[in-house]
Amino acid sequence: MNIKTTAKCSEELIDTFAPIMSELEFAKLGDGHVAYIKIMTSEEAQRMFPAVEDLPEGINLFALHSADGTPLALTDSHSAAVGHAMGDELEIASIH
């Protein structure tokens, strides 16, 4: 069996299984219990958190997001983002 045949078989196998969860159900998984921290530039943070004014340019910030991606908090340190999650009793998930 060559690579092309293997890839075709894999695609056919994947197509035969119905999804267990919808994308919306998957996004809600862990909602209110799980969060993640994302590093972003101040420019990205300004777009995601438009209510925050006068962010210094060219720095990295730490955004805390709920499991479904909703932004919860913006800080200038990882430890502050972790502290915010702990204060809200949220489990921090590792993302890559």
N, C-alpha and C positions, 0 to 999 in steps of 0.2 A: 504494500500500500504506500503510495507516495504522499507528499505533504498536501497536495491539492485535494486528493481523495479524503485524507484525514480531516481537513478543514470542512469539506462538504458534509461528511458524516457528523461532525460536531454540530454544525449549523442545523442539520435535520433533527438531531437529538434534542437540541435546545428548543426548537420549534414545537416539539411534541408535548412539552410540559406547559401546563397553564400556570400563570403566576399565582403564588400562594397569597400574596398581598398586592393591593394596588399601590401605585406610587404615593397616593395620598395617605393610605394606611401606614406605609413604611415611614413616611415623613413624620407622622404622629407618634410613631413608636418611641417611647421614652419621653414624650412631651410632659413637661412639668417635673421630670425626674432626672433627665440626662441633659448635659450641655457640653459644648466644646469651646475651646479658645483658639482664636485665629489671629495670627500676626498680620498686620496690614500697615501700609504707609499712611501718613496723615492725609494724603490726597484721597485714597480709597475710603478712609474713615469719614472724611467730610461728605462724600457721596452717600455713604451708608447711614450716617448720623447727621443729617442736615441741620438739626436743631443745635448742635454743638458749634459754637462760634469761636473764631480766632485760634484755630489749631496751628501750631508752628509747622512750617513746611519742612519736608525732608527727614522726618523722624518716623520710627516704627512705633505702633501702638498695639494694644492687645484688646480684641473684642470678644466678649462672651456672648455666645449664641445658644439658643435653645435647640433641642434635638431637631426641630423642623427648620432651623436656619434663621429664626427670628432673632434679630440683634437685641441683646438684653443690657449690655453695659460696655463702656469703652474706658480703658485705663492706660496709664503710661508704664505699667509694670505687669509682668506675668503673675507675680505674687498677689497683687491687688485683684487681678481677674480671678485667681483661685480663691481668694478670700471672699469675693462677692458670691461665687458659686457655692462656697461652703455656707455662707450666711443664708442663702436661699435653699439650703439643703439639696443641692444638685450634685449628681455624680458627674465627674468630668470624664468624657470619653476622649480617647486618643484618636486623632485623625492624621492621615498622611496624604 
